[in-house]
Amino acid sequence: MAAPIICFGQQPCGFFPKRFLYAKIVTARQLQQEIGGEIVFFFHDSDHDPRETITILRERHSGREHRVNFRFLNSIQKEFSPLYAKRILPGWHSKMVRQLPNYVDRELVDKFQEVDCHNPADFCLKMYGKMGLLDGVRVERSSSPEFRKRAVSVDDYFVDVQWEGETVRARCRDGKLLLHKGADRFIELPSQDFDATQISPTRDTRLRWMQSVIQCTHYVAGAGEQEYLNETDAPGITFVPRMDISESDKAYTEN
């Protein structure tokens, strides 16, 4: 009998991870202690929403909350580029190093200072690793061309294409490539050829697309995921709710 594969998935969710991601990791490790097997982190860095990486920190002396995020090279990248293709504005990192002692311990500031990455996806992944959260965990990235080539075809998807000199994530709908401007406003891009290495799934097709490659036996699902995951898309998976955690949207900043 094959060993269990315990998976959890998440977009980059702050340069210090949100507490709900920490809860998923703890749940996966607890399950691994019970049944053995391997833990896989499906790192959905193809997402393009810059709000995913907002990091909510609490000022150490006043207790006030502050929302901070990466700053990007231009507005096209910020709004439309996938997280692995957005570029962090030069100077942002050094500025944050100076500000972070107001929020976190010196040890965590030092780890942050050691991270030298130029896009938010790489930065987040490196930081999570430095915090020890990914020890013994296999990471599979949705941006990986090899992962994308191995994944099953889905009928609802995004395509990474070039526009105005940038890589953008366009929704493919009725044969058109569309950038969503908000509400019912879209930018239609010129038609262009693409292949499987440029495709990433929508929310509703992500589970089947992911599972076609990872073939997990157990999936740790967050509270939001439990509301929309279609379990019939992956009949072989045992779904495990992540553990409850307070202030789940705040940054996890413990060492």
C-alpha positions in Angstrom: 0.0 0.0 0.0 1.4 3.4 -1.0 2.4 5.8 1.8 0.0 8.7 2.6 0.5 12.0 0.9 -0.8 14.9 3.0 -1.3 18.1 1.1 -2.3 21.6 1.9 -2.5 24.5 -0.5 -2.2 28.2 -0.3 -1.2 31.3 -2.2 1.8 33.4 -0.9 0.0 35.0 2.0 2.3 37.6 3.4 6.0 37.9 3.9 5.3 36.5 7.4 2.6 33.9 6.8 -1.0 34.4 7.9 -1.8 32.4 11.0 -4.3 30.3 9.0 -1.4 28.9 7.0 0.5 28.1 10.1 -2.6 26.2 11.3 -2.7 24.2 8.1 1.0 23.3 8.6 0.5 22.2 12.2 -2.6 20.2 11.2 -0.6 18.4 8.4 2.2 17.6 10.8 -0.2 16.2 13.5 -1.8 14.0 10.9 1.6 12.8 9.7 2.5 11.8 13.2 -0.7 9.7 13.3 -0.5 8.0 9.8 3.0 8.7 8.5 3.6 9.6 4.9 4.8 12.8 3.2 3.6 16.4 3.5 3.3 18.5 0.3 2.7 22.2 0.1 0.8 23.2 -3.1 2.1 26.8 -3.4 -0.3 28.6 -5.6 2.0 31.4 -6.8 0.2 31.8 -10.1 -2.5 33.8 -8.4 -2.3 37.5 -9.3 -4.2 39.3 -6.6 -1.8 41.6 -4.7 -4.1 41.6 -1.6 -3.0 38.0 -1.0 0.3 39.2 0.4 -1.0 41.8 2.7 0.7 41.2 6.1 -1.1 42.4 9.2 1.3 43.2 12.0 0.7 44.5 15.5 2.9 47.3 16.9 4.7 46.0 19.9 4.2 49.1 22.2 0.8 50.4 21.2 -0.8 47.2 20.0 -2.1 49.0 16.9 -2.5 46.9 13.8 -0.8 47.9 10.6 -1.3 46.4 7.1 1.9 46.3 5.0 2.6 44.8 1.6 5.2 44.5 -1.0 5.6 47.5 -3.4 5.8 46.7 -7.1 7.6 48.2 -10.1 4.5 49.4 -11.9 0.7 49.4 -11.9 0.4 46.6 -14.5 2.4 44.2 -12.5 0.5 45.1 -9.3 -2.9 44.6 -10.9 -2.4 41.8 -13.4 0.9 39.9 -13.1 1.0 36.6 -11.3 2.7 36.7 -7.9 5.8 34.9 -9.3 6.2 37.6 -12.0 5.5 40.7 -10.0 8.8 42.6 -9.2 9.5 44.1 -5.8 10.4 47.8 -5.9 14.1 48.4 -5.1 14.5 49.9 -1.7 11.3 48.2 -0.3 13.3 45.5 1.5 15.8 47.8 3.3 12.9 50.1 4.3 11.0 47.2 5.9 14.2 46.0 7.7 14.3 49.4 9.4 10.6 49.3 10.3 10.2 45.7 11.5 11.8 46.1 15.0 8.6 48.0 15.9 6.6 44.8 15.3 8.7 41.7 15.7 11.7 40.3 17.6 15.3 41.0 16.4 15.8 37.3 15.4 12.9 37.5 12.9 14.1 40.8 11.6 17.5 39.2 10.9 15.9 36.4 9.0 13.9 38.8 7.0 17.0 40.8 6.2 18.7 37.7 4.9 16.1 37.1 2.2 17.2 38.3 -1.2 14.4 37.7 -3.6 13.0 39.9 -6.3 9.4 38.7 -6.5 6.8 38.2 -3.8 6.3 34.5 -4.4 10.0 33.6 -4.0 10.3 36.0 -1.1 7.4 34.5 0.9 8.6 30.9 0.2 12.1 31.7 1.3 10.9 33.5 4.5 8.6 30.6 5.4 11.6 28.3 5.1 13.8 30.5 7.2 11.1 30.4 9.9 11.4 26.6 9.9 7.8 26.1 8.7 8.7 24.0 5.7 11.2 21.6 7.2 10.6 18.2 5.7 7.9 19.5 3.4 7.9 19.1 -0.3 6.9 22.2 -2.2 5.0 22.1 -5.5 4.5 25.4 -7.3 1.6 26.1 -9.6 3.9 28.4 -11.6 6.3 25.5 -12.5 6.2 24.7 -16.2 6.9 21.1 -15.4 3.9 20.9 -13.0 1.7 22.6 -15.6 2.7 20.2 -18.3 1.8 17.2 -16.1 -1.5 18.6 -15.0 -4.8 17.5 -16.5 -6.6 19.9 -18.9 -9.4 22.0 -17.4 -12.1 24.0 -19.1 -11.9 27.0 -16.9 -8.4 28.6 -16.6 -6.0 31.6 -16.7 -3.2 32.0 -19.2 0.1 33.8 -18.5 0.7 36.0 -21.6 2.7 39.1 -22.5 1.0 42.5 -22.6 2.7 45.9 -22.5 6.0 44.3 -21.9 4.8 42.4 -18.8 3.7 38.9 -17.9 0.0 39.1 -17.1 -2.6 36.5 -16.0 -5.5 36.6 -18.4 -8.8 34.7 -18.0 -9.6 32.6 -21.0 -13.3 32.8 -21.7 -15.1 32.1 -25.0 -11.8 32.1 -26.9 -10.9 35.6 -25.5 -8.1 36.6 -23.2 -9.4 39.0 -20.6 -7.9 41.1 -17.8 -10.5 41.9 -15.1 -10.6 45.5 -14.2 -13.2 45.1 -11.5 -17.0 44.8 -11.5 -18.0 44.0 -15.1 -15.1 45.8 -16.7 -12.5 43.9 -18.7 -9.5 44.5 -21.0 -9.5 42.2 -24.0 -6.0 41.3 -25.1 -4.9 40.5 -28.6 -5.3 36.8 -29.6 -2.1 34.8 -29.2 -0.9 31.2 -29.1 -0.2 29.5 -25.8 0.4 26.1 -24.4 0.0 24.1 -21.2 3.1 25.7 -19.6 1.2 29.0 -19.4 -2.0 27.7 -18.0 -3.1 27.8 -14.3 -6.6 27.0 -12.9 -9.4 29.1 -11.6 -10.6 28.6 -8.0 -13.3 26.1 -9.2 -10.9 23.9 -11.2 -7.8 24.2 -8.9 -8.5 21.0 -6.9 -8.8 18.7 -9.9 -5.8 20.3 -11.6 -3.6 20.1 -8.5 -4.7 16.5 -7.6 -3.9 15.3 -11.1 -0.2 15.8 -10.3 0.1 15.5 -6.5 -2.2 12.6 -6.1 -2.6 13.3 -2.4 -4.5 10.9 -0.1 -5.4 13.7 2.5 -6.0 17.4 2.0 -6.0 19.9 4.9 -8.7 22.4 4.0 -9.0 25.9 5.4 -12.4 27.4 6.6 -12.9 29.2 3.3 -11.8 26.3 1.1 -14.4 24.0 2.8 -17.1 26.3 1.4 -16.2 26.0 -2.2 -14.2 22.8 -2.7 -16.0 20.3 -4.9 -15.1 17.0 -3.3 -16.4 15.0 -6.2 -13.5 16.5 -8.3 -11.2 14.3 -6.2 -13.0 11.3 -4.9 -9.9 9.6 -3.5 -9.0 12.4 -1.0 -9.9 12.5 2.7 -10.5 16.1 3.6 -9.2 17.2 6.9 -10.3 20.6 8.4 -7.4 22.7 9.6 -7.2 23.3 13.3 -8.9 26.4 14.7 -6.6 29.4 15.4 -7.3 32.8 16.8 -6.7 36.0 14.7 -6.3 33.7 11.6 -5.8 36.6 9.2 -3.0 38.2 11.2 0.7 37.4 10.6 2.4 34.5 12.3 5.5 36.0 13.8 6.8 33.5 16.3 10.1 31.7 16.1 
